[in-house]
Amino acid sequence: VARALMVDLLHYRQLGWPSVAASAQRNVHFLAEAFESSTGRFRNLRRWDGVWLDLPGSEDANARALQALAEVIASAPAGTVRDDASALFERSFSTASRVSSLRPQATVILACEAVARTRGFDVMADVYERVANDMWQSFARCESDTDWPWPEALVTYENELLPQALIVAGRRLNRPRMVQAGSHVLDWLIAAQTGEDGNLRTVGNAGWWPRGGRAARFDQQPISATTLLLAAEAAFEETADPRYGDAVESAYGWFLGHNDAHAPVADPTSGAGADGIGPAGVSRNQGAESTLMWLIALEHIRDLRARNAQATAKPGDAFGAVA
């Protein structure tokens, strides 16, 4: 639901607020119901009849809820949805500095960045710096390892979220070494996930990628392609290096058939996204997370292409459509 709320905000740019307001309000309302005041965290799993199945939810789920609410604060127009999201964010933000896992730490950094863009860095400074420094230390300990510059023994899911957060935090905190570390690790991940044909081949969850071993080829998931796209976008915005623009396009192309299956994972006509690529090809199942990952990738590539076209356009030029 948090990811669906972020898709609402992306669609707002293209469709206008009236087209997404009801969906955004519904998703903020769900997050409000998921919030458990006794723990200050969000529950994650709810049964069909409304009964919650966990208390509290995982660090991942809690951080994603914080990021979605932060993006509403940063992006939504003034009104009920933004007011409700802001109030809920303030009630739940006390848990942000207590995350211990790397991916939730990265997500909290992105949440802090979203609010800092709107309300100023000072209101986020303490938590922002503390969480960013904690994550940075994890990477600093393996910085000299040229073969495995990764703070875990296994490369698993949402890997590029970590270098994305390092790049974003390094820019905000004026820490060039943090930006360099994020860029270096991102380069390493991109190189390892580029197939012989030049197409993206994400680390599969049928074994992941253990240190000293080989990356699993299957099952490749949309979340991996979208996470790489977002990280490469952040690196491109920071460095203007065209290599990262190419990585963005490669990650987007993965959805449209530039992949190991040589078949589209997403259906632009219906808007749905398949669950990934296995040994038999593209999955027939089209789950919620997979579809949301496709929509996030689509809207980011649309926005990035439009901004690049605007920056290079001559008078009278028209922007191309997203293919």
LINCOR-V199743 format. One record per pair of residues at least 24 apart in sequence whose ideal C-beta (glycine too) atoms are under 7 Angstrom apart, sorted by the first residue. I is the first residue (numbers start at 1). GAP is how many residues later the second one is. If there is no record, write none. Layout:
i,gap
I,GAP
I,GAP
This chain:
i,gap
1,26
1,29
1,30
2,29
2,62
2,63
2,65
2,66
3,61
3,289
4,288
5,63
5,67
6,62
6,65
6,290
7,285
7,288
7,289
9,62
9,63
9,66
9,67
10,286
10,289
11,288
12,63
13,290
17,60
21,60
24,52
24,57
25,55
25,56
28,44
28,53
28,56
28,57
31,34
31,38
31,57
32,52
32,56
34,31
35,53
35,56
35,57
40,52
40,54
40,55
41,54
42,50
59,40
59,42
59,45
60,43
60,44
62,33
62,42
63,36
63,41
63,44
63,45
64,43
66,26
66,27
66,30
66,42
66,45
67,40
67,43
67,44
67,47
70,41
70,44
70,45
71,43
73,41
73,42
73,45
74,40
74,41
74,43
74,44
96,31
97,30
97,33
97,34
99,32
102,33
102,36
102,49
102,60
103,55
103,58
103,59
105,26
105,29
105,30
106,29
106,55
106,56
106,58
106,59
107,54
109,56
109,59
109,60
110,55
110,58
113,55
113,59
116,56
121,51
129,44
132,37
132,41
135,30
135,31
136,30
136,42
139,27
139,42
139,46
143,38
148,63
149,35
149,36
149,39
150,35
153,57
153,58
154,54
154,55
154,56
155,48
155,53
155,54
156,52
157,48
157,66
157,67
158,65
158,69
159,30
159,44
159,68
160,26
160,29
160,67
160,68
160,71
161,66
161,70
163,68
164,66
164,67
164,70
167,67
167,68
167,71
168,66
171,67
179,59
183,52
183,56
186,45
186,46
186,49
190,57
195,65
199,51
199,59
199,60
200,25
200,50
200,51
200,54
200,59
201,59
217,43
218,59
218,60
218,61
219,57
219,58
219,59
220,56
220,57
221,54
221,55
222,43
222,51
222,54
222,68
222,71
222,72
223,66
223,70
225,26
225,29
225,30
225,72
226,67
226,70
226,71
229,68
229,71
230,70
233,67
233,71
248,53
248,56
251,46
252,45
252,49
255,39
255,42
266,28
271,24
298,24
